[in-house]
Amino acid sequence: MSSFTKNIETQKGGLTFYFNRIYTVNGVKYHVSVRNGRFTHYFMMEDGNEQWHFTDITALPDWIIILERKLENVIHQHLQEG
C-alpha cells in the first residue's frame, strides 16, 4: 500500500499524519501532511542509507522537527508490514 495514516501524539496533541509514497528519479520519497482546524503542514521525507529524514526543514515548526525519528520509525514499520 502506497498511502497510509498514523495517529501520533505530538506537542499539539494527538494528530493524524498522512503518508503518501511517491517515486521520483531520485528514489522513493514520502509526502507527509498533518492538519487540524488551525494549521496544515506538508513536508517530504527521503531515504538516506536506510534512515528516513526530512528533505527540507526550513518551513517546519519545531514540534514537527523533533518527531523526525518517530516518523522514520512509522515509515519503517509500514514498509515491514507491506
URQUI-V247118 format. One record per residue. N is the residue number from 1. RES is the residue in three letters. D_CENTER is the distance of its C-alpha to the mean C-alpha in whole Angstrom. Layout:
n: <N,N>
res: <RES,RES>
d_center: <D_CENTER,D_CENTER>
//
This chain:
n: <1,2,3,4,5,6,7,8,9,10,11,12,13,14,15,16,17,18,19,20,21,22,23,24,25,26,27,28,29,30,31,32,33,34,35,36,37,38,39,40,41,42,43,44,45,46,47,48,49,50,51,52,53,54,55,56,57,58,59,60,61,62,63,64,65,66,67,68,69,70,71,72,73,74,75,76,77,78,79,80,81,82>
res: <MET,SER,SER,PHE,THR,LYS,ASN,ILE,GLU,THR,GLN,LYS,GLY,GLY,LEU,THR,PHE,TYR,PHE,ASN,ARG,ILE,TYR,THR,VAL,ASN,GLY,VAL,LYS,TYR,HIS,VAL,SER,VAL,ARG,ASN,GLY,ARG,PHE,THR,HIS,TYR,PHE,MET,MET,GLU,ASP,GLY,ASN,GLU,GLN,TRP,HIS,PHE,THR,ASP,ILE,THR,ALA,LEU,PRO,ASP,TRP,ILE,ILE,ILE,LEU,GLU,ARG,LYS,LEU,GLU,ASN,VAL,ILE,HIS,GLN,HIS,LEU,GLN,GLU,GLY>
d_center: <15,13,11,10,10,9,11,11,13,13,16,16,16,15,12,11,7,7,6,9,10,12,15,17,20,18,16,13,10,7,7,4,7,9,12,16,19,19,16,13,10,9,7,7,6,9,12,14,17,15,12,9,9,8,11,12,12,15,14,12,14,14,13,9,10,12,9,8,10,9,5,7,10,8,8,11,12,12,13,16,17,17>
//
